[in-house]
Structures are given as C-alpha cells and as structure tokens.
Amino acid sequence: MSILPDNLERYQKFLGFMLKYWNSDLLNETASNAMEEETARTFKDYEQSPEELVEDLKQMGPTYVKLGQLLSTRPDLLPDRYLEALASLQDDLSTISFEEVREIVEGELGNKISKAFNFFEEEPLASASIGQVHRAELRSGKTVAVKVQRPGIRQKFMEDLNTLEEMSALAVKHTEVGKKYGFSDVLGELRRIMLHELDYLREANNLVTLGINLKEYRRLIVPQPIPDYTTSRVLTMEYVKGKKVTSISPLKKTENDYTALVDDFIEAYLKQIVSDGFVHADPHPGNVHLLENDKIALIDLGMVAQFSKKMKDYLLRLLLGLSKNDGEEIADILLNMSQITEQATEKEFRRQISIMVQESSNSTAQDMQTGKLLIQMNRSAAMNGIHLPVEVNILGKILLNMDQIIAFLAPEYDLREAVRRYMNKLLQNKMLNELKPEEVFSLLLDSKKLVENLPDRFDKITENLAKNEFRLKIDAIDEKRLTDGFQKVANRITLGLIIASMIVGAAMLMQVPSSFMIFGYPGFAILFFLLAAVVGIYLSYTILFKDE
C-alpha cells in the first residue's frame, strides 16, 4: 500500500466510512440473517438508516455512488431496504464552470464553440458525477443536448478505485468475510462499468443500438447521437424536452390515461430482456422522461446489460412463472440456472419461494413490486447456499426501477397480466420464426447427420457387447483423494506405533545401568523419551490444526 501524502485523504475518508459501519447492525446482520429474521426486523431500525447510507456515499464522491449502485444488485450483502435505497441512488454534484466546459468542448471537437454551434447555453440542464448536460443548437438549426465529461473525473475514479482495491486485497487476505463475499470481484465489476461509462463513444453506440431495437414503439424515444460532434469526452445527441416521469403534476395524471403508454413501456423492456438481450440497465425515474407529446424518452445509456441466448431463455421462463404466480416453477427455473453448493438446502429454498409468490399474488402496480420480489428471491438463494447468476440481480434492479414508474403513471395497472400477454405474443412469434424455411432446413441438416452416424455408432456398440468389451465410465468418486486419505491414515497409525515402541523401549532402557547419564538417568532412555515426545507433539499439532 502506497501511503503517500496525496493518498492520505482518500485512505482517511475510506477508513472513516468503514469505522462508522463496520460494527453496525447493518454489516453484522448482512447475509447471516434468515428470512424469518428479516420479516421480524421489519419494524426495527438499524443504527444507520438507508437514507443515511445513501447520503454518506454521496458525500464520499462519485466513485462510491457508483459502488452503491452496484451493491444494489447484491442481495447477499445488504438487507432489502438498503438495496431499494441504493437502487435509486443518484448523484447530485455541483456544476462545473462554463469556462471549463468551453475548454473541454473546444479541445475535443477541435473548433471554437461559437463556430460549431449557433448557441450554447451556459447554464446546464443537468449535472451528474461523470458529466453535465448543456442545451445547444447546431449550425443546421437542430437543437441538441451536449454532455460534457467533468475535468479530471477519469483520474479521480481511478485513484478511488485503486484505494478500494488495495483495501479489498487486505480484506480478502486477512478476513473470512472478504473471501466469502468476493470483494475483489465486486470491485472488478465496478472498474469495468466505470470504464464503459467514461467512454462516451460507447454510449453513443448504445443509443444507436437501442434506437434500432425499439423503433417499432412510436411512444418511446431514444435520442440519437450526432457522430461528428461526439468524442470519448463529449456526447452530442438529439434534444428532447420533458421532465422526470415521476415529477408530473397530480392534475395531469388525472386528466390523462397513461395505460397505453405503460403498455408500450413494459413491452419495450420485456423485448430488450428476453428478445434482444441488450437492455437499458438503469431505468430509474431520472433517466426516463415524459415529453410534452406524452411520449417517453430513455436517456443516459452509459450502463447497459447484455444477456446470452441461454440466459434470455431462462429469463423468459422466469418471467412467465412470475406472471402465472407459480412458485414451484419459479424455484425449478432458479435452481436450473444456479450454482448449487454442497451445503445448499433446496427444500427450504423452494418453500420460501412459494411463500413469497403466494403473498405477492393479486396485487396492483401500486402494491406489487416485482423487482423487490426478485431481490428477495436472490436473498433466499444466498441464505440457502445457492448462487444465482448476476443477470438475475440485474433484472431485479431493472424491474425495481420500472415498478416506481409504472406505479406512478398507472397505479391500478396489472403488470403480471401485461407480462403474460406479451410472453404469449413473443412465444407465438418465436414459433413462427422457427417455421421459416432456413430454420426448417437447418433442422433437417442436423437430423440428416444424426441418421447418417446412427448405424455406425449402433454397430460399434453391438460389436463391443458381442466381444464383452463394452465399458461404462462412471465418475462417481475421486479415487486419488480416497487412496491418499487411506494412505494418510495408514501413515498415522504406523507413526503412532513407532512412538509407542520408542516409549516402551525407553522405559526398558531405564533399568539398564549405563555410564552415559543425562539428568541422573540413563542417557539413551532420555533421548528416546525426548524424541518420542517431539514426534508425538508434531503429530498432534498436524491432526488438530492441519487435517481437513
């Protein structure tokens, strides 16, 4: 660890934060509490509230805000109320001066602001940890939003990350908690996410991809980037005029029926999750704006999730199970997609899942929280020795943010019916696609290969049976480990007999007169006693402290 004067402030800030929370109930009860204890603790406050944790992370700086957002996908580390607070965690930093903005924009675009734009507003529209957004107008007359990266933010992130990684390495090396909960893995994922968010060219590509994927949804807008005005530190995109979806007035909500808009919003996200495998992973209300023409704009695509074909199939089945309130089916799907340890308690996990699903059934949007339900399922899995893939955590966070928006726009909306309706439509389309000529031809080719190879393989099997050479290889036990264990037992027994023989021999030598004496006793007898004692102590130490 490089304890240099310029690093002391970062270490002091981190250690102060850890000292505050290390001995609190929050960390002591993090992942050791059973589900029944979680329910009993509903009305018990921790020493530090979720709101206080959120504020402390904001005070620590943008790196810790991003860490908090990442921890919101780890139900094995934090209780539900803290996960919910962190899932909606947004940074609110002071703005940077227009002179700094001008310097960055002109340096990145290689042109004066006055020449590149008709006008460029000095007051920002929004300000966040990585950058702030200004309204401007191109020479063509097109109004745009220009996102400018904060000066020195990349270096700041890297310094904080290095501090966290040094502390994490110490925790993993010297504590069981650090090893158990994979602090190094969490920080590795944080570094990957932050490097992606710091590259505005990547975000521009994300905007283009999502725009293409959602082009059929006329009520949803994805602002497109302006390539000639975009670099890794400056992102220029179409300007959309609107406000946070949760900030519209109660009067406007009364005057407008947003059911059709919510239908499109849900269907678009389900399509991203189970069809495209490319998802806007941070749809909190600040990134979902309601426009004046009652359309929804999805902004800030620095954070996206990508799901493999196999994972999309799992998530499709999981969402279908949720829509049908089928606890048994959900438990089966979660177990099939998980890593199960030797200590896993599958029966208890199934029981807890069934209870959760039953309790959450027949709820409207304002009462039901599908995202929260998935997070509780993640918690149950962690408690029962079952490791769910990180994609389930990401899905839980996405749904948790969507729940807030849906409940605000259409409190009586039946989300599960909407999921069921879209899934049926998707399955029908999937079946029709599989009947396309190219799919049928591919199936016929696979069948042709199977038919061609089957006679030869069947002939080999029958030939081996006739010659009594048919063999089945079953990998049931680790033979080497078993024989090594037997050898260790035999060695211990042999060594014990040798020690006993030395003690008996030494006792017999005590009766034999000798001129070689130690402490007034026959010398050889004492030497045998000492040697037997040393070997016996070493054997006892090995058995007690080193044997698995």
C-alpha positions as CSV (number, residue, x, y, z in Angstrom):
1,M,0.0,0.0,0.0
2,S,1.4,3.3,-1.0
3,I,0.8,5.6,1.9
4,L,1.8,8.9,0.3
5,P,0.7,12.4,1.4
6,D,-1.6,12.8,-1.6
7,N,-3.2,9.4,-0.8
8,L,-3.8,10.0,2.9
9,E,-7.0,11.9,2.4
10,R,-8.6,9.1,0.4
11,Y,-7.5,6.4,3.0
12,Q,-8.8,8.6,5.8
13,K,-12.1,9.1,4.1
14,F,-12.5,5.4,3.4
15,L,-11.4,4.3,6.9
16,G,-13.8,6.8,8.5
17,F,-16.7,5.3,6.5
18,M,-15.7,1.8,7.4
19,L,-15.3,2.6,11.1
20,K,-18.9,4.0,11.1
21,Y,-20.5,0.9,9.5
22,W,-18.1,-1.9,10.5
23,N,-19.6,-2.6,13.9
24,S,-23.2,-1.6,13.0
25,D,-26.1,-4.0,12.8
26,L,-26.1,-3.4,9.0
27,L,-22.9,-5.3,8.4
28,N,-23.1,-7.7,11.3
29,E,-26.5,-8.9,10.1
30,T,-25.8,-8.6,6.4
31,A,-26.0,-12.1,5.0
32,S,-26.3,-14.2,8.1
33,N,-30.0,-13.4,8.8
34,A,-32.6,-15.9,7.9
35,M,-35.8,-14.9,6.1
36,E,-37.9,-15.2,9.2
37,E,-35.5,-12.8,11.0
38,E,-35.8,-10.4,8.1
39,T,-39.6,-10.4,8.5
40,A,-39.3,-9.9,12.2
41,R,-37.0,-6.9,11.7
42,T,-39.5,-5.0,9.6
43,F,-40.2,-2.6,12.4
44,K,-36.7,-2.4,13.8
45,D,-34.4,0.3,12.7
46,Y,-30.7,-0.1,12.2
47,E,-28.4,2.4,13.8
48,Q,-27.8,3.8,10.3
49,S,-30.9,4.2,8.1
50,P,-30.9,3.5,4.3
51,E,-31.2,7.3,3.7
52,E,-28.1,7.9,5.9
53,L,-26.1,5.3,4.0
54,V,-27.1,6.9,0.7
55,E,-26.1,10.4,1.9
56,D,-22.8,9.1,3.2
57,L,-22.0,7.5,-0.2
58,K,-22.8,10.8,-1.9
59,Q,-20.5,12.6,0.4
60,M,-17.7,10.1,-0.3
61,G,-17.8,11.1,-4.0
62,P,-18.9,9.7,-7.4
63,T,-16.9,6.5,-7.2
64,Y,-18.8,5.5,-4.1
65,V,-22.1,6.5,-5.6
66,K,-21.4,4.0,-8.5
67,L,-20.3,1.4,-5.9
68,G,-23.6,1.9,-4.1
69,Q,-25.5,1.4,-7.3
70,L,-23.5,-1.8,-8.0
71,L,-24.2,-3.1,-4.4
72,S,-27.9,-2.7,-5.1
73,T,-27.6,-5.9,-7.2
74,R,-26.1,-7.9,-4.3
75,P,-28.9,-9.1,-2.0
76,D,-26.4,-11.5,-0.3
77,L,-24.6,-8.4,1.1
78,L,-27.3,-6.0,2.2
79,P,-30.9,-6.1,3.6
80,D,-33.8,-5.3,1.3
81,R,-34.5,-1.7,2.5
82,Y,-30.9,-0.8,1.8
83,L,-31.0,-2.5,-1.6
84,E,-34.1,-0.4,-2.6
85,A,-32.5,2.8,-1.4
86,L,-29.2,2.1,-3.3
87,A,-31.1,1.0,-6.5
88,S,-32.5,4.6,-6.8
89,L,-29.2,6.2,-5.7
90,Q,-28.4,9.2,-7.9
91,D,-25.6,11.6,-7.5
92,D,-26.2,15.4,-7.4
93,L,-22.9,17.2,-7.7
94,S,-22.1,20.9,-8.1
95,T,-21.9,22.2,-11.6
96,I,-18.6,22.9,-13.3
97,S,-17.9,26.4,-14.7
98,F,-18.7,27.3,-18.3
99,E,-15.1,28.2,-18.9
100,E,-14.1,24.6,-18.1
101,V,-16.9,23.3,-20.3
102,R,-15.8,25.6,-23.1
103,E,-12.2,24.3,-22.8
104,I,-13.2,20.7,-22.9
105,V,-15.7,21.0,-25.8
106,E,-13.3,23.1,-28.0
107,G,-10.4,20.7,-27.2
108,E,-12.4,17.6,-28.1
109,L,-14.1,19.0,-31.2
110,G,-11.1,20.9,-32.4
111,N,-13.2,24.0,-33.1
112,K,-14.5,27.1,-31.3
113,I,-17.9,26.8,-29.7
114,S,-19.0,29.9,-31.5
115,K,-18.2,28.3,-34.8
116,A,-19.5,24.8,-34.1
117,F,-22.9,26.0,-32.6
118,N,-25.4,28.8,-33.2
119,F,-25.7,29.0,-29.5
120,F,-24.5,27.0,-26.5
121,E,-26.3,27.7,-23.2
122,E,-24.0,28.4,-20.2
123,E,-26.4,27.0,-17.6
124,P,-26.5,23.2,-17.6
125,L,-29.7,21.2,-17.9
126,A,-28.5,18.5,-15.6
127,S,-25.3,17.7,-13.6
128,A,-24.1,14.2,-12.5
129,S,-21.0,12.5,-11.3
130,I,-19.4,11.9,-14.7
131,G,-20.6,15.0,-16.7
132,Q,-23.2,17.7,-17.1
133,V,-25.6,18.4,-20.0
134,H,-26.0,21.7,-21.9
135,R,-28.6,22.7,-24.5
136,A,-27.2,23.9,-27.8
137,E,-28.1,24.4,-31.4
138,L,-26.1,23.2,-34.4
139,R,-25.3,25.3,-37.4
140,S,-28.1,23.3,-39.2
141,G,-30.6,24.7,-36.8
142,K,-31.1,21.3,-35.0
143,T,-31.4,21.6,-31.2
144,V,-29.1,19.2,-29.3
145,A,-28.1,18.2,-25.8
146,V,-24.3,18.2,-25.2
147,K,-23.0,16.0,-22.4
148,V,-19.5,17.1,-21.3
149,Q,-17.3,15.0,-19.1
150,R,-16.0,16.6,-15.9
151,P,-12.3,17.6,-16.0
152,G,-10.1,15.1,-14.1
153,I,-13.0,12.7,-13.4
154,R,-11.2,9.7,-15.0
155,Q,-8.2,10.2,-12.8
156,K,-10.4,10.7,-9.8
157,F,-12.3,7.5,-10.5
158,M,-9.0,5.5,-11.0
159,E,-7.5,6.9,-7.8
160,D,-10.5,6.0,-5.7
161,L,-10.7,2.6,-7.4
162,N,-7.0,1.9,-6.6
163,T,-7.7,2.8,-2.9
164,L,-10.7,0.5,-2.8
165,E,-8.8,-2.3,-4.5
166,E,-5.9,-2.0,-2.0
167,M,-8.2,-2.1,0.9
168,S,-10.2,-5.0,-0.7
169,A,-6.9,-7.0,-1.2
170,L,-6.2,-6.6,2.5
171,A,-9.7,-7.7,3.4
172,V,-9.6,-10.8,1.2
173,K,-6.1,-11.7,2.5
174,H,-6.8,-11.3,6.2
175,T,-10.6,-11.8,6.7
176,E,-13.1,-14.6,6.0
177,V,-15.8,-12.0,5.2
178,G,-13.6,-10.6,2.4
179,K,-13.1,-14.0,0.9
180,K,-16.7,-15.2,1.3
181,Y,-18.4,-12.2,-0.4
182,G,-15.8,-11.7,-3.1
183,F,-14.9,-8.0,-2.5
184,S,-12.4,-8.2,-5.3
185,D,-15.0,-9.4,-7.8
186,V,-17.3,-6.6,-6.8
187,L,-14.6,-4.0,-7.5
188,G,-13.5,-5.7,-10.7
189,E,-17.1,-5.3,-12.0
190,L,-17.2,-1.7,-10.7
191,R,-14.0,-0.9,-12.7
192,R,-15.5,-2.5,-15.9
193,I,-18.7,-0.5,-15.5
194,M,-17.0,2.8,-14.8
195,L,-14.6,2.4,-17.8
196,H,-17.6,1.9,-20.0
197,E,-19.4,4.9,-18.7
198,L,-16.3,7.1,-19.1
199,D,-16.3,6.3,-22.8
200,Y,-19.0,8.5,-24.5
201,L,-18.3,6.8,-27.9
202,R,-19.5,3.5,-26.3
203,E,-22.6,5.3,-25.0
204,A,-23.3,6.7,-28.5
205,N,-23.2,3.2,-29.9
206,N,-25.6,2.1,-27.2
207,L,-28.0,4.8,-28.2
208,V,-27.9,3.7,-31.8
209,T,-28.4,0.1,-30.9
210,L,-31.3,0.7,-28.6
211,G,-32.9,3.1,-31.1
212,I,-32.9,0.4,-33.8
213,N,-34.2,-2.3,-31.4
214,L,-37.2,-0.1,-30.2
215,K,-38.0,1.6,-33.5
216,E,-41.5,-0.1,-33.6
217,Y,-42.6,1.6,-30.4
218,R,-43.8,5.0,-31.5
219,R,-44.5,6.2,-28.0
220,L,-40.8,5.6,-26.9
221,I,-38.0,7.9,-28.0
222,V,-34.3,7.1,-27.8
223,P,-32.3,10.4,-28.6
224,Q,-29.7,9.6,-31.3
225,P,-26.1,10.8,-31.2
226,I,-24.6,13.3,-33.6
227,P,-21.4,11.5,-34.7
228,D,-19.5,14.5,-36.0
229,Y,-19.9,16.2,-32.6
230,T,-19.2,13.2,-30.4
231,T,-15.9,12.0,-28.9
232,S,-14.9,9.9,-25.8
233,R,-15.4,13.0,-23.6
234,V,-18.2,14.9,-25.4
235,L,-21.5,13.3,-26.4
236,T,-23.9,15.4,-28.6
237,M,-27.4,13.9,-29.1
238,E,-30.9,15.0,-30.1
239,Y,-32.6,17.2,-27.6
240,V,-35.8,16.1,-26.1
241,K,-37.9,18.4,-23.9
242,G,-39.5,16.8,-21.0
243,K,-39.3,16.1,-17.3
244,K,-38.7,13.2,-15.0
245,V,-41.7,10.8,-15.3
246,T,-42.3,10.9,-11.5
247,S,-42.4,14.7,-11.4
248,I,-45.6,15.3,-13.4
249,S,-48.4,17.0,-11.5
250,P,-51.3,15.1,-10.0
251,L,-53.7,17.2,-12.1
252,K,-52.0,16.0,-15.3
253,K,-52.2,12.4,-14.1
254,T,-55.9,12.8,-13.5
255,E,-56.5,14.4,-17.0
256,N,-54.6,11.7,-18.9
257,D,-54.8,8.0,-19.2
258,Y,-51.3,6.6,-19.4
259,T,-52.3,2.9,-19.7
260,A,-51.3,2.6,-23.4
261,L,-48.0,4.4,-22.7
262,V,-47.3,2.0,-19.9
263,D,-48.2,-0.9,-22.2
264,D,-45.5,0.2,-24.6
265,F,-43.0,0.9,-21.9
266,I,-43.3,-2.6,-20.4
267,E,-43.4,-4.3,-23.7
268,A,-40.3,-2.4,-24.9
269,Y,-38.3,-3.5,-21.8
270,L,-39.5,-7.1,-22.0
271,K,-38.4,-7.1,-25.6
272,Q,-35.0,-5.9,-24.5
273,I,-34.7,-8.5,-21.8
274,V,-35.9,-11.7,-23.5
275,S,-35.7,-11.0,-27.2
276,D,-32.8,-8.6,-27.9
277,G,-30.6,-9.4,-24.9
278,F,-29.5,-5.7,-24.9
279,V,-31.1,-3.7,-22.1
280,H,-31.1,-0.2,-20.7
281,A,-29.9,-1.3,-17.3
282,D,-30.5,1.9,-15.3
283,P,-34.2,3.0,-15.9
284,H,-34.6,5.0,-12.7
285,P,-37.0,7.9,-13.0
286,G,-34.2,10.4,-13.6
287,N,-33.4,8.5,-16.9
288,V,-37.0,8.1,-18.0
289,H,-38.6,11.5,-19.1
290,L,-42.1,12.2,-20.1
291,L,-42.3,14.5,-23.1
292,E,-44.8,17.2,-23.9
293,N,-46.4,15.0,-26.5
294,D,-46.9,12.2,-23.9
295,K,-44.1,10.1,-25.2
296,I,-41.4,8.6,-23.1
297,A,-37.7,9.3,-23.7
298,L,-35.0,6.9,-22.5
299,I,-31.8,8.7,-21.8
300,D,-28.3,8.0,-20.3
301,L,-27.2,4.7,-21.8
302,G,-23.8,4.6,-20.1
303,M,-24.9,1.4,-18.3
304,V,-26.4,-1.4,-20.4
305,A,-26.7,-5.2,-19.7
306,Q,-26.3,-7.9,-22.3
307,F,-27.7,-11.4,-21.9
308,S,-26.7,-14.5,-23.8
309,K,-29.2,-16.7,-25.7
310,K,-29.2,-19.3,-23.0
311,M,-29.8,-16.6,-20.3
312,K,-32.6,-15.0,-22.4
313,D,-34.4,-18.4,-22.4
314,Y,-34.0,-18.7,-18.6
315,L,-35.3,-15.1,-18.0
316,L,-38.2,-15.7,-20.4
317,R,-39.3,-18.8,-18.4
318,L,-38.7,-16.9,-15.1
319,L,-41.0,-14.0,-16.2
320,L,-43.6,-16.5,-17.4
321,G,-43.5,-18.2,-14.0
322,L,-43.9,-14.8,-12.2
323,S,-46.8,-13.9,-14.4
324,K,-48.6,-17.2,-13.5
325,N,-47.7,-16.9,-9.8
326,D,-46.3,-20.4,-10.0
327,G,-43.8,-20.7,-7.1
328,E,-42.8,-24.3,-7.9
329,E,-42.0,-23.5,-11.5
330,I,-40.0,-20.4,-10.4
331,A,-38.0,-22.4,-7.9
332,D,-37.2,-25.0,-10.6
333,I,-36.0,-22.3,-13.1
334,L,-33.9,-20.6,-10.5
335,L,-32.2,-23.9,-9.4
336,N,-31.6,-24.9,-13.0
337,M,-29.7,-21.6,-13.8
338,S,-27.7,-21.5,-10.5
339,Q,-24.6,-22.9,-8.9
340,I,-25.6,-25.1,-6.0
341,T,-23.1,-25.7,-3.2
342,E,-22.8,-28.9,-1.1
343,Q,-24.4,-27.0,1.8
344,A,-27.5,-26.0,-0.2
345,T,-30.9,-26.5,1.3
346,E,-33.1,-26.8,-1.8
347,K,-36.2,-27.9,0.1
348,E,-36.2,-24.7,2.3
349,F,-35.4,-22.6,-0.7
350,R,-38.5,-24.0,-2.6
351,R,-40.7,-23.4,0.5
352,Q,-39.5,-19.7,0.8
353,I,-40.1,-19.1,-2.9
354,S,-43.6,-20.5,-2.8
355,I,-44.5,-18.3,0.2
356,M,-43.1,-15.1,-1.5
357,V,-45.0,-15.8,-4.7
358,Q,-48.2,-16.5,-2.9
359,E,-48.0,-13.4,-0.7
360,S,-47.3,-11.2,-3.8
361,S,-50.2,-12.5,-5.9
362,N,-53.3,-10.5,-6.8
363,S,-51.5,-7.1,-6.3
364,T,-51.9,-4.0,-8.4
365,A,-49.0,-1.9,-9.6
366,Q,-49.1,0.5,-6.6
367,D,-48.8,-2.5,-4.2
368,M,-46.8,-5.1,-6.1
369,Q,-43.1,-4.8,-6.5
370,T,-41.8,-7.4,-8.9
371,G,-38.2,-6.1,-8.6
372,K,-38.4,-6.3,-4.9
373,L,-39.7,-9.9,-5.1
374,L,-36.8,-10.9,-7.3
375,I,-34.3,-9.3,-4.8
376,Q,-36.0,-11.3,-2.0
377,M,-35.6,-14.4,-4.1
378,N,-31.9,-13.6,-4.5
379,R,-31.6,-13.2,-0.8
380,S,-33.3,-16.5,-0.1
381,A,-30.9,-18.2,-2.6
382,A,-27.8,-16.7,-0.9
383,M,-29.1,-17.9,2.5
384,N,-29.6,-21.4,1.3
385,G,-26.2,-21.9,-0.4
386,I,-27.5,-21.3,-3.9
387,H,-25.6,-18.8,-6.2
388,L,-27.9,-17.2,-8.7
389,P,-26.3,-15.7,-11.8
390,V,-25.6,-11.9,-11.7
391,E,-28.2,-11.5,-14.6
392,V,-31.0,-12.2,-12.1
393,N,-29.7,-9.4,-9.8
394,I,-29.6,-7.0,-12.8
395,L,-33.1,-8.0,-13.8
396,G,-34.3,-7.4,-10.2
397,K,-32.7,-3.9,-10.3
398,I,-34.3,-3.1,-13.7
399,L,-37.7,-4.2,-12.5
400,L,-37.4,-2.4,-9.2
401,N,-36.9,0.9,-11.1
402,M,-39.7,0.1,-13.5
403,D,-42.1,-0.6,-10.7
404,Q,-41.7,3.0,-9.5
405,I,-42.5,4.4,-12.9
406,I,-45.5,2.1,-13.5
407,A,-47.0,2.7,-10.1
408,F,-46.8,6.4,-10.6
409,L,-48.3,6.5,-14.1
410,A,-50.9,3.8,-13.7
411,P,-51.4,2.7,-10.1
412,E,-54.1,0.1,-10.9
413,Y,-52.1,-1.5,-13.8
414,D,-51.9,-5.3,-13.8
415,L,-48.3,-5.8,-14.5
416,R,-48.4,-9.6,-14.5
417,E,-51.2,-9.8,-16.9
418,A,-49.2,-7.5,-19.2
419,V,-46.2,-9.8,-18.9
420,R,-48.3,-12.8,-19.6
421,R,-49.9,-11.1,-22.7
422,Y,-46.5,-10.1,-24.1
423,M,-44.9,-13.5,-23.4
424,N,-47.7,-15.3,-25.3
425,K,-47.2,-12.9,-28.2
426,L,-43.4,-13.5,-28.1
427,L,-43.7,-17.3,-28.0
428,Q,-46.1,-17.2,-31.0
429,N,-43.6,-15.1,-32.9
430,K,-40.8,-17.4,-31.9
431,M,-42.7,-20.5,-33.1
432,L,-43.4,-18.8,-36.4
433,N,-39.7,-17.9,-36.8
434,E,-38.8,-21.5,-36.2
435,L,-41.0,-22.5,-39.1
436,K,-39.2,-20.3,-41.5
437,P,-37.5,-22.2,-44.4
438,E,-34.0,-21.6,-43.2
439,E,-34.8,-22.8,-39.7
440,V,-36.5,-26.0,-41.0
441,F,-33.6,-26.6,-43.4
442,S,-31.1,-26.3,-40.5
443,L,-33.2,-28.8,-38.5
444,L,-33.2,-31.2,-41.5
445,L,-29.4,-31.0,-41.8
446,D,-29.0,-31.8,-38.1
447,S,-31.4,-34.7,-38.5
448,K,-29.5,-35.9,-41.6
449,K,-26.2,-36.0,-39.7
450,L,-27.8,-38.0,-36.8
451,V,-29.3,-40.5,-39.2
452,E,-26.0,-40.9,-41.1
453,N,-24.0,-41.5,-37.9
454,L,-26.5,-43.7,-36.1
455,P,-25.9,-47.1,-37.9
456,D,-22.1,-46.8,-37.5
457,R,-22.5,-46.0,-33.8
458,F,-25.0,-48.7,-33.2
459,D,-22.8,-51.2,-35.0
460,K,-19.8,-50.3,-32.7
461,I,-22.0,-50.7,-29.6
462,T,-23.3,-54.2,-30.6
463,E,-19.7,-55.3,-31.6
464,N,-18.3,-54.3,-28.2
465,L,-21.2,-56.1,-26.5
466,A,-20.5,-59.3,-28.5
467,K,-16.8,-59.2,-27.6
468,N,-17.6,-58.4,-24.0
469,E,-15.6,-55.1,-24.3
470,F,-18.5,-52.7,-23.6
471,R,-17.5,-50.4,-20.8
472,L,-19.3,-47.7,-18.8
473,K,-17.2,-45.0,-17.2
474,I,-18.8,-43.5,-14.1
475,D,-17.1,-40.5,-12.5
476,A,-18.6,-41.1,-9.0
477,I,-15.8,-40.5,-6.6
478,D,-12.3,-39.0,-6.6
479,E,-10.2,-42.2,-6.4
480,K,-6.9,-40.4,-5.9
481,R,-8.3,-38.4,-3.0
482,L,-9.7,-41.6,-1.5
483,T,-6.5,-43.6,-1.7
484,D,-4.5,-40.6,-0.4
485,G,-6.8,-40.5,2.6
486,F,-6.3,-44.2,3.3
487,Q,-2.5,-43.7,2.9
488,K,-2.6,-40.8,5.4
489,V,-4.5,-43.0,7.9
490,A,-2.0,-45.8,7.5
491,N,0.9,-43.5,7.9
492,R,-0.6,-42.0,11.1
493,I,-1.1,-45.5,12.6
494,T,2.4,-46.6,11.7
495,L,3.9,-43.4,13.2
496,G,1.8,-43.9,16.4
497,L,3.1,-47.5,16.8
498,I,6.7,-46.3,16.3
499,I,6.2,-43.6,19.0
500,A,4.7,-46.2,21.4
501,S,7.6,-48.6,20.7
502,M,10.1,-45.8,21.5
503,I,8.4,-45.0,24.8
504,V,8.3,-48.7,25.8
505,G,11.9,-49.2,24.7
506,A,13.0,-46.1,26.6
507,A,11.2,-47.4,29.8
508,M,13.0,-50.7,29.5
509,L,16.4,-48.9,29.0
510,M,15.8,-47.1,32.2
511,Q,16.5,-50.4,34.0
512,V,19.8,-51.0,32.2
513,P,22.9,-49.5,34.0
514,S,24.9,-47.1,31.8
515,S,27.9,-44.8,32.2
516,F,26.2,-42.3,29.8
517,M,23.8,-40.3,32.0
518,I,21.5,-37.2,31.4
519,F,19.9,-35.5,34.5
520,G,20.9,-38.6,36.5
521,Y,19.1,-41.0,34.2
522,P,20.4,-43.4,31.5
523,G,21.2,-41.2,28.5
524,F,19.8,-43.4,25.7
525,A,16.5,-43.8,27.6
526,I,16.1,-40.0,28.0
527,L,17.0,-39.4,24.3
528,F,14.3,-41.9,23.2
529,F,11.8,-40.2,25.5
530,L,12.6,-36.7,24.1
531,L,12.4,-37.9,20.5
532,A,9.1,-39.7,21.1
533,A,7.7,-36.5,22.8
534,V,8.8,-34.2,19.9
535,V,7.3,-36.5,17.2
536,G,4.1,-37.0,19.3
537,I,3.6,-33.2,19.7
538,Y,4.2,-32.7,16.0
539,L,1.7,-35.4,15.1
540,S,-0.9,-34.0,17.5
541,Y,-0.5,-30.5,16.0
542,T,-0.9,-31.8,12.5
543,I,-4.0,-33.7,13.3
544,L,-5.7,-30.8,15.2
545,F,-4.8,-27.9,13.0
546,K,-3.9,-29.1,9.5
547,D,-6.1,-32.0,8.7
548,E,-9.2,-31.2,6.6
